[in-house]
Structures are given as C-alpha cells and as structure tokens.
Amino acid sequence: MRLPRLTAVAKGQLWGMLVGFALGLLACEKLELSYAIFVIGMLAAWVASERYLAPRLTGADGRTIALAVASGLAFPAVGIAAAWLLQALRP
C-alpha cells in the first residue's frame, strides 16, 4: 500500500488541523461543549476551504505555508465557535 505524497501546503494544513483539533478537544472539555457539533463545524469549514481556498494555495514559499498552517488552525476554531453558539442558543 502506497501512501500519498503530500505537498508542502498539505503538510502545513494537516499540521495546523492536528494541533487545532487537539486544542479544540481540550476547549470543548473545559467549556462543556458538544464534541459532535465541534467536529461537524470543523469538517464543514474544511470542506468550504477545499472548495474556495485550496485552488489558490499553490507553491511552497513561506507565505503560502504560513497561510496553510493558519487555515488549518482556523478550522477547529470555527467548530468551537459553532458549538459555543449552538450551546448559547439552546433553551
């Protein structure tokens, strides 16, 4: 079984997503938020990013890698925000 070769942008985004996911799980635990809503919100942000941001993230320069890491860290933040907002709207 051959593993896919990841580009530098994909590696940066993956690193950001892994670190952000770990921090997001910790935040969900401390804030007593729903893990399911967190994961669904994070995945929705990732899918939207793949549709609109991914075609523009090409290359391997420092600015592009930094943007990839920042976007990877932002996906879990969107999930946390969704979980917090839905928790606040709950009757």
N, C-alpha and C positions, 0 to 999 in steps of 0.2 A: 504494500500500500504506500503510495507516494503522497507526501504531504504537499499542499500547495505552497508555492513560493510567494511570500508576501512582499509587497513594495515597501519602501521606507514610510510612505504615508500610512499604509495599512498597519504597519507595526506601531507607529506612533499613536494612531487612533485606538488600536487594540490595547496598548499600554494605558492610555487615558481611561478607556472604558473599564478595564480591570481594577485600576486604582479607585476610580469613581464609584464603581459598583460596591467595592468593599467599604468605602466611606459612607455610601448611601445606605447599605445594610445597617451599619452602626448607627447612623442618624435615625433610621426607621425604628430601631430598637429603643433608642433613648427617647424619641418623641412619641413612641407608641403609635406609629402609623402602620397602615396596611402594606404588607410586603407585596401582595398581588397588584395593588394599584401602582406601587412603585415600579415594579418590573414591567407592567403594561405601559406605563408612561414613558419609561426609559426606552423600551423597544419601539414605541410609536415615534419618539424623537429620532431614533436611529434610522428608521425606515424613511422618515421625511428627509433626513440628512442625505441618505443614499440617493434619494430622488433629485434633490436640488443642489446639494453641496458637493457631492462626490465627483461629478463631471468637471468641477472647477479645481479640485485638489489634485493636481498633477505636478510632477517634479520631485526633486529631492533636496531643494535648498532649505536653509534653516527656517525661513519664514513659513514655508509650507508645512514643514514638520511641526513647528510650534502651533500652527493653526489646527493641524490634525490632532495633536495632543489636547489642545484646549477644547476642541469639539468633542473628543472622547470623554473628557471630564464633564462636559456640559450635559450629555445625555442623562446620566443619573440625577443631575440637578433638576432636570425637567421632571423626572419621575418623582423626586421628593416633593417638588412644588405641586404636582398633580395630586399626590397622596395627601399633602397638607391641606390643599384647597378643598378636596372632597371630604376630608375629615371635618373641616370648618363648616361646610355646608350641611353636614349631617344634622338632622333634627334632634 
